[in-house]
Amino acid sequence: MGPHLAPDRAFADEVAVVGWSHRTLAVAALAEIAPPVAARACVARAMRDDGIDEVVFLVTCNRVEALLARRGGVELDRASATLGRNLGAREGPFAIRGEAAMRHVLSLAASLDSLVVGERQIVWQLRSAVADAEAAGTIGPRLRGLASEAFRVARRVHRETRLTRSTSVASLAVERLLARVHTPARIALVGAGAMTEQAAILLAKAAIAGGGPSLLFVNRTRSKAEALAGRFGGDAMALDAFLQSPPAIDALVTATSAPHAIFDHAALDRLARARRVAAPLVAVDLAVPFDVEPSAALRLGVERITIDELREEAERRAAAQAGEIDRARAIVTGRLVELEARERSRARGLALDAARRRGEGIARRMVAGLVEAHPTLPEALRRRCLRWAIEASHRIAHARAHGGARPRALVIAEQSKARAILSAHSAAEGWARRAALSIARAATPS
């Protein structure tokens, strides 16, 4: 499975995925159960206390999922109940394990399960989730190895298809935003994460092309906002100052990791009062949980753009890329087949080694019994018998592991060799038959 994986046959059955995504819940419902960054390690430890060995949380704008691993297998009902209870979810999560879970993680990294199929941000989000689990000490060899395979598949999909050259959630949001604001517009970008940066890149390009918006970067830490303003052009402001005394803006793009809405009724009212035009304020809310309080936006006439609103356009664009999606899925399936073959080969090798060791043990005991029963047996003959017995255990184990000769044929062949060695000694009859049968039983892989 990869350089980090324990070499046991049960790996595929020991991984699972439990959670919710845009395919099972509306984004607003996802926002309600998404644990804040600071709480994820606590939830992961609660799941470990309930018997799960490894936990990686993946929380994005359109999914809340827990990647799980447990030696001996994950009990899906129990894991689902534990996760739902800790996140306060009203609806049960989807729960998959084994090959289905592996396919899901590989497809997810390849952006086949994203709201916008082909967007590349999911790879960085998965890397970040793995890094968080490493820091919290909740990841181990199984999920580390599965993530490694997922990143490898994502690179192949990016290299061999045109899928990841498509649009992203941020580009859909910016496209929708620019269609709704008048130029020249002033847009505030709140947060300093990957989604904010992607939006800044696209808005800066629009500004360079002419007639684009002017940008105001807002962050809890003013220095981070200044760094973004220096990169993309624009002004910077600390979040507290922006919330209390906002300048006049036409639109807001927000994607913070705050555990609750930072733009409540009071903050939105101050933003609306600072404006000098009659057109409604446009707020693009890409955060999970939401940064903009939905009911407050509705009461104040703020026009919200959310992930749910982008879903239909994303599905239409995915349909236009059906051929590339099929190619990407084929890459995922091909890798799963390779991993399954490798796992079977490893399991066969482990079984063969165990069978050889069992056979060798019986071989040595049989020869020791022969020597004890016939103390006058010449030393050279003893060594020949021991060499035959050990080699016989290896031949039988190898033949049986690879679907070779039938047990009876193997025993008869080895009996003949043993008789030939002992042909000049009275111990030949009986011992050769017993030795070959005992070695065959011990050296046959289970």
SEMI-85182 format. One record per residue (C-alpha): x, y, z; residue number from 1; residue in one letter. Coordinates in Angstrom, 3 decimals, padded with zeros to 6 digits. Layout:
N
X|Y|Z|NUM|a
...
END
This chain:
446
000.000|000.000|000.000|1|m
002.880|002.380|000.428|2|g
005.981|002.909|002.463|3|p
004.141|003.535|005.721|4|h
001.632|000.709|005.737|5|l
001.797|-002.271|008.024|6|a
002.161|-005.411|005.864|7|p
-000.996|-007.214|006.940|8|d
-003.727|-008.578|004.726|9|r
-006.515|-006.882|006.660|10|a
-005.566|-003.319|005.728|11|f
-008.437|-002.659|003.314|12|a
-010.973|-003.828|005.889|13|d
-009.419|-001.657|008.598|14|e
-010.155|001.745|007.035|15|v
-013.477|003.576|006.905|16|a
-014.974|006.977|006.151|17|v
-017.883|008.390|008.155|18|v
-019.378|011.817|007.598|19|g
-021.500|014.190|005.557|20|w
-020.908|016.005|002.266|21|s
-022.689|018.217|-000.229|22|h
-024.094|014.988|-001.690|23|r
-025.944|014.122|001.537|24|t
-026.636|017.484|003.212|25|l
-027.217|021.086|002.249|26|a
-024.209|023.285|002.937|27|v
-026.189|025.214|005.563|28|a
-026.699|021.956|007.477|29|a
-023.016|021.095|007.059|30|l
-022.105|024.446|008.544|31|a
-024.100|023.627|011.687|32|e
-022.142|020.439|012.433|33|i
-018.669|021.447|011.207|34|a
-016.378|021.420|014.254|35|p
-014.104|024.447|014.606|36|p
-010.385|023.795|014.177|37|v
-009.717|023.921|017.916|38|a
-012.375|021.278|018.621|39|a
-011.395|018.694|016.014|40|r
-008.588|017.159|018.054|41|a
-011.003|016.761|020.980|42|c
-013.567|014.961|018.800|43|v
-010.809|012.768|017.329|44|a
-009.633|011.811|020.813|45|r
-013.230|010.986|021.800|46|a
-013.416|008.609|018.850|47|m
-010.109|007.051|019.839|48|r
-011.453|006.554|023.361|49|d
-014.327|004.685|021.713|50|d
-011.938|002.192|020.108|51|g
-010.784|003.877|016.863|52|i
-007.000|003.723|016.378|53|d
-006.604|006.548|013.838|54|e
-008.730|009.603|013.000|55|v
-008.257|012.333|010.391|56|v
-010.876|015.093|010.151|57|f
-011.505|016.660|006.757|58|l
-013.661|019.775|007.068|59|v
-014.204|021.951|003.992|60|t
-016.930|024.226|002.691|61|c
-018.823|021.179|001.404|62|n
-017.904|018.227|003.631|63|r
-017.392|017.120|007.213|64|v
-015.777|013.699|007.132|65|e
-013.748|011.517|009.469|66|a
-011.221|009.116|007.961|67|l
-010.893|006.221|010.388|68|l
-008.711|003.161|010.876|69|a
-008.851|000.398|013.453|70|r
-006.944|-002.838|013.688|71|r
-009.480|-005.610|013.198|72|g
-011.974|-003.344|011.392|73|g
-014.145|-000.301|012.114|74|v
-017.635|-000.884|013.518|75|e
-019.558|001.534|011.303|76|l
-022.711|001.826|013.420|77|d
-020.720|002.579|016.549|78|r
-018.394|005.037|014.785|79|a
-021.361|006.814|013.180|80|s
-023.130|007.140|016.511|81|a
-020.009|008.472|018.241|82|t
-019.299|011.036|015.533|83|l
-022.909|012.196|015.305|84|g
-023.165|012.547|019.079|85|r
-019.944|014.570|019.352|86|n
-020.914|016.926|016.521|87|l
-024.542|017.279|017.541|88|g
-025.765|016.094|014.143|89|a
-029.481|015.573|013.653|90|r
-029.030|013.385|010.567|91|e
-026.952|010.227|010.433|92|g
-023.722|010.262|008.397|93|p
-022.860|008.097|005.436|94|f
-020.521|005.295|006.498|95|a
-018.333|003.151|004.244|96|i
-015.343|000.901|004.791|97|r
-012.932|-001.389|002.988|98|g
-012.504|-000.902|-000.748|99|e
-015.398|001.585|-000.877|100|a
-013.639|003.787|001.688|101|a
-010.327|003.559|-000.163|102|m
-012.025|004.450|-003.458|103|r
-013.731|007.406|-001.782|104|h
-010.474|008.858|-000.432|105|v
-008.643|008.398|-003.743|106|l
-011.576|009.909|-005.682|107|s
-011.803|012.746|-003.195|108|l
-008.124|013.685|-003.648|109|a
-008.599|013.471|-007.413|110|a
-011.427|016.034|-007.020|111|s
-014.051|013.638|-008.363|112|l
-016.245|014.096|-005.291|113|d
-015.904|017.884|-005.088|114|s
-018.759|020.310|-005.555|115|l
-016.747|021.696|-008.469|116|v
-015.257|018.582|-010.060|117|v
-011.638|019.192|-010.959|118|g
-010.842|021.898|-008.394|119|e
-007.421|021.411|-006.837|120|r
-007.985|022.961|-003.434|121|q
-009.185|019.641|-002.011|122|i
-005.646|018.221|-002.215|123|v
-004.302|021.024|-000.020|124|w
-007.230|020.646|002.344|125|q
-006.517|016.922|002.679|126|l
-002.812|017.644|003.265|127|r
-003.780|020.153|005.932|128|s
-006.102|017.617|007.591|129|a
-003.310|015.032|007.675|130|v
-000.905|017.610|009.134|131|a
-003.461|018.510|011.836|132|d
-003.862|014.822|012.703|133|a
-000.081|014.446|012.890|134|e
000.088|017.395|015.283|135|a
-002.716|015.935|017.410|136|a
-001.198|012.450|017.355|137|g
-004.342|010.827|015.926|138|t
-002.916|009.452|012.671|139|i
-000.979|006.226|012.221|140|g
000.443|003.994|009.481|141|p
-002.835|003.038|007.840|142|r
-004.281|006.505|007.217|143|l
-000.838|007.947|006.548|144|r
-000.323|005.350|003.830|145|g
-003.827|005.814|002.400|146|l
-003.266|009.574|002.194|147|a
000.032|008.965|000.426|148|s
-001.746|006.859|-002.204|149|e
-004.457|009.514|-002.557|150|a
-001.889|012.241|-003.239|151|f
-000.175|009.980|-005.781|152|r
-003.466|009.437|-007.628|153|v
-004.235|013.176|-007.540|154|a
-000.900|013.908|-009.216|155|r
-001.640|011.359|-011.956|156|r
-005.092|012.804|-012.591|157|v
-003.638|016.299|-012.819|158|h
-000.880|015.121|-015.145|159|r
-002.895|012.818|-017.426|160|e
-006.266|014.559|-017.743|161|t
-007.547|018.069|-018.334|162|r
-009.936|017.718|-015.399|163|l
-007.984|019.811|-012.909|164|t
-007.609|022.620|-015.418|165|r
-011.266|023.380|-014.847|166|s
-012.836|025.947|-012.565|167|t
-012.956|026.046|-008.771|168|s
-015.410|027.052|-006.052|169|v
-013.586|030.370|-005.728|170|a
-013.733|031.064|-009.470|171|s
-017.449|030.262|-009.617|172|l
-018.037|032.572|-006.663|173|a
-015.975|035.411|-008.153|174|v
-017.692|034.990|-011.516|175|e
-021.096|035.251|-009.839|176|r
-019.946|038.192|-007.710|177|l
-018.591|040.265|-010.590|178|l
-021.857|039.766|-012.450|179|a
-023.771|041.325|-009.540|180|r
-021.700|044.376|-008.605|181|v
-021.349|047.587|-010.545|182|h
-017.930|048.826|-011.592|183|t
-015.858|050.261|-010.194|184|p
-016.571|048.198|-007.083|185|a
-014.808|047.995|-003.732|186|r
-014.647|044.437|-002.386|187|i
-013.530|043.354|001.081|188|a
-011.872|039.936|001.409|189|l
-012.036|038.567|004.943|190|v
-009.675|035.798|006.041|191|g
-006.239|034.658|004.964|192|a
-006.807|031.037|003.946|193|g
-006.554|029.257|000.602|194|a
-010.085|030.197|-000.476|195|m
-009.471|033.886|000.199|196|t
-006.191|033.734|-001.675|197|e
-007.801|032.095|-004.704|198|q
-010.504|034.753|-004.778|199|a
-007.837|037.474|-004.468|200|a
-005.904|036.069|-007.426|201|i
-009.013|036.115|-009.622|202|l
-010.167|039.559|-008.504|203|l
-006.664|041.004|-008.965|204|a
-006.596|039.621|-012.524|205|k
-009.934|041.293|-013.206|206|a
-008.532|044.581|-011.888|207|a
-005.441|044.304|-014.094|208|i
-007.632|043.565|-017.116|209|a
-009.317|046.927|-016.567|210|g
-012.457|048.054|-014.831|211|g
-012.001|045.511|-012.061|212|g
-012.632|046.042|-008.355|213|p
-010.413|047.635|-005.745|214|s
-009.623|045.291|-002.868|215|l
-009.619|045.629|000.899|216|l
-008.017|042.751|002.831|217|f
-009.355|042.118|006.334|218|v
-007.951|039.737|008.941|219|n
-007.869|039.319|012.695|220|r
-004.130|039.870|012.435|221|t
-003.550|043.100|010.530|222|r
-000.067|042.003|009.401|223|s
-001.591|039.077|007.479|224|k
-004.019|041.432|005.775|225|a
-001.125|043.752|004.896|226|e
000.833|040.846|003.432|227|a
-002.076|039.975|001.114|228|l
-002.549|043.627|000.181|229|a
001.134|043.801|-000.700|230|g
000.859|040.752|-002.941|231|r
-002.344|041.564|-004.774|232|f
-002.686|045.317|-004.429|233|g
-005.179|047.042|-002.187|234|g
-005.657|048.192|001.379|235|d
-005.535|046.314|004.685|236|a
-007.573|046.491|007.860|237|m
-007.861|044.552|011.133|238|a
-011.108|042.601|011.542|239|l
-012.147|044.274|014.826|240|d
-011.831|047.730|013.276|241|a
-013.665|046.598|010.136|242|f
-016.583|045.227|012.160|243|l
-016.901|048.334|014.344|244|q
-016.194|051.090|011.807|245|s
-016.445|049.644|008.299|246|p
-015.617|051.697|005.217|247|p
-017.997|051.848|002.278|248|a
-017.810|048.581|000.301|249|i
-019.921|047.059|-002.449|250|d
-019.286|043.413|-001.703|251|a
-017.812|041.063|000.845|252|l
-015.974|037.768|000.291|253|v
-015.497|035.886|003.543|254|t
-013.965|032.489|004.263|255|a
-012.660|032.383|007.820|256|t
-012.360|029.469|010.242|257|s
-014.376|031.257|012.938|258|a
-016.575|028.864|014.967|259|p
-019.613|031.163|014.635|260|h
-020.956|033.924|012.398|261|a
-018.792|037.054|012.626|262|i
-021.196|039.135|010.524|263|f
-024.256|039.185|012.731|264|d
-027.153|041.659|012.500|265|h
-025.206|044.511|014.116|266|a
-022.120|044.062|011.920|267|a
-024.179|043.796|008.715|268|l
-026.227|046.841|009.696|269|d
-023.054|048.904|010.121|270|r
-021.815|047.699|006.707|271|l
-025.124|048.671|005.105|272|a
-025.149|052.123|006.746|273|r
-021.606|052.846|005.531|274|a
-022.722|052.478|001.914|275|r
-023.791|055.461|-000.198|276|r
-025.703|053.585|-002.900|277|v
-029.117|051.975|-002.977|278|a
-027.947|048.652|-004.442|279|a
-027.845|045.821|-001.886|280|p
-024.595|044.685|-000.325|281|l
-023.401|041.406|-001.872|282|v
-021.832|038.898|000.535|283|a
-020.040|035.786|-000.759|284|v
-019.908|033.407|002.190|285|d
-017.551|030.489|001.554|286|l
-016.934|029.644|005.211|287|a
-017.943|026.517|007.138|288|v
-019.645|027.275|009.445|289|p
-021.092|030.394|007.792|290|f
-019.478|033.767|008.505|291|d
-022.622|035.694|007.560|292|v
-025.668|035.069|009.694|293|e
-028.392|033.995|007.191|294|p
-031.401|035.428|009.035|295|s
-029.673|038.788|009.582|296|a
-028.739|038.993|005.892|297|a
-032.344|038.280|004.915|298|l
-033.755|040.964|007.225|299|r
-031.279|043.617|006.051|300|l
-031.583|042.811|002.348|301|g
-027.977|041.596|001.995|302|v
-027.612|039.459|-001.109|303|e
-025.798|036.283|-000.034|304|r
-023.934|033.936|-002.376|305|i
-023.260|030.547|-000.759|306|t
-021.928|027.168|-001.789|307|i
-025.495|025.894|-002.246|308|d
-026.109|028.587|-004.849|309|e
-023.050|027.478|-006.833|310|l
-024.052|023.811|-006.937|311|r
-026.236|023.912|-010.055|312|e
-023.596|025.687|-012.147|313|e
-020.936|023.258|-010.904|314|a
-023.061|020.275|-011.950|315|e
-023.620|021.755|-015.408|316|r
-019.886|022.220|-015.930|317|r
-019.173|018.704|-014.661|318|a
-021.550|017.288|-017.275|319|a
-019.547|019.061|-019.986|320|a
-016.400|017.282|-018.750|321|q
-017.830|013.755|-018.727|322|a
-014.986|012.308|-020.797|323|g
-012.264|013.706|-018.540|324|e
-014.154|012.533|-015.459|325|i
-014.300|009.002|-016.894|326|d
-010.552|009.067|-017.507|327|r
-009.911|010.197|-013.941|328|a
-012.173|007.475|-012.564|329|r
-010.286|004.909|-014.615|330|a
-007.039|006.080|-012.996|331|i
-008.576|005.629|-009.546|332|v
-009.908|002.161|-010.416|333|t
-006.596|001.111|-011.946|334|g
-004.708|002.099|-008.815|335|r
-007.164|000.224|-006.600|336|l
-006.644|-002.910|-008.714|337|v
-002.858|-002.521|-008.366|338|e
-003.135|-002.082|-004.613|339|l
-005.397|-005.114|-004.286|340|e
-002.948|-007.243|-006.292|341|a
-000.057|-006.000|-004.156|342|r
-001.978|-006.776|-000.990|343|e
-002.796|-010.305|-002.194|344|r
000.850|-010.851|-003.105|345|s
001.989|-009.630|000.300|346|r
-000.539|-011.844|002.045|347|a
000.576|-014.839|-000.027|348|r
004.200|-014.106|000.841|349|g
003.415|-013.847|004.550|350|l
001.461|-017.110|004.466|351|a
004.309|-018.809|002.586|352|l
006.905|-017.638|005.119|353|d
004.764|-018.860|007.999|354|a
004.225|-022.232|006.282|355|a
007.942|-022.650|005.653|356|r
008.726|-021.939|009.302|357|r
006.121|-024.452|010.472|358|r
007.431|-027.032|008.018|359|g
011.035|-026.477|009.097|360|e
010.074|-026.992|012.736|361|g
008.351|-030.294|012.000|362|i
011.255|-031.362|009.754|363|a
013.806|-030.864|012.528|364|r
011.629|-032.694|015.045|365|r
011.076|-035.628|012.696|366|m
014.819|-036.017|012.084|367|v
015.509|-035.694|015.805|368|a
013.025|-038.516|016.405|369|g
014.697|-040.619|013.735|370|l
018.118|-040.152|015.352|371|v
016.725|-040.954|018.789|372|e
015.132|-044.169|017.498|373|a
018.263|-045.156|015.542|374|h
021.323|-043.890|017.412|375|p
023.666|-045.850|015.127|376|t
022.533|-043.850|012.085|377|l
025.716|-042.462|010.455|378|p
026.317|-038.718|010.838|379|e
026.432|-038.175|007.062|380|a
023.048|-039.869|006.727|381|l
021.590|-037.745|009.527|382|r
022.695|-034.558|007.727|383|r
021.215|-035.786|004.434|384|r
017.906|-036.569|006.133|385|c
017.798|-033.118|007.776|386|l
018.629|-031.374|004.488|387|r
015.916|-033.328|002.685|388|w
013.343|-032.604|005.405|389|a
013.979|-028.833|005.405|390|i
014.052|-028.619|001.604|391|e
010.881|-030.721|001.447|392|a
009.116|-028.260|003.749|393|s
010.134|-025.400|001.439|394|h
009.084|-027.249|-001.733|395|r
005.701|-028.220|-000.324|396|i
004.969|-024.727|001.059|397|a
005.920|-023.064|-002.237|398|h
003.953|-025.512|-004.383|399|a
000.823|-025.227|-002.277|400|r
001.024|-021.412|-002.014|401|a
001.181|-021.095|-005.800|402|h
-001.447|-023.707|-006.628|403|g
001.035|-026.452|-007.436|404|g
000.732|-030.238|-007.204|405|a
-002.012|-031.899|-005.169|406|r
-001.194|-032.869|-001.558|407|p
-001.109|-036.620|-002.302|408|r
001.263|-036.181|-005.237|409|a
003.536|-033.984|-003.133|410|l
003.677|-036.519|-000.303|411|v
004.401|-039.437|-002.655|412|i
007.232|-037.515|-004.338|413|a
008.842|-036.597|-001.022|414|e
008.442|-040.139|000.343|415|q
010.375|-041.451|-002.641|416|s
013.226|-039.002|-001.993|417|k
013.376|-039.942|001.700|418|a
013.391|-043.661|000.895|419|r
016.201|-043.136|-001.576|420|a
018.293|-041.448|001.127|421|i
017.610|-044.254|003.648|422|l
017.627|-047.140|001.165|423|s
020.570|-048.876|002.872|424|a
019.146|-048.512|006.372|425|h
016.366|-050.337|008.173|426|s
014.790|-047.038|009.220|427|a
013.659|-046.307|005.668|428|a
010.264|-047.983|005.824|429|e
007.660|-046.172|007.853|430|g
009.689|-043.081|008.774|431|w
009.776|-041.693|005.226|432|a
005.984|-041.961|004.966|433|r
005.332|-040.422|008.398|434|r
007.890|-037.648|007.861|435|a
006.517|-036.651|004.449|436|a
002.923|-036.588|005.739|437|l
003.792|-034.539|008.831|438|s
005.910|-032.052|006.883|439|i
003.196|-031.673|004.214|440|a
000.542|-030.906|006.824|441|r
002.737|-028.329|008.571|442|a
004.103|-026.735|005.393|443|a
000.764|-026.165|003.658|444|t
-000.145|-022.434|003.861|445|p
-003.404|-021.842|005.686|446|s
END
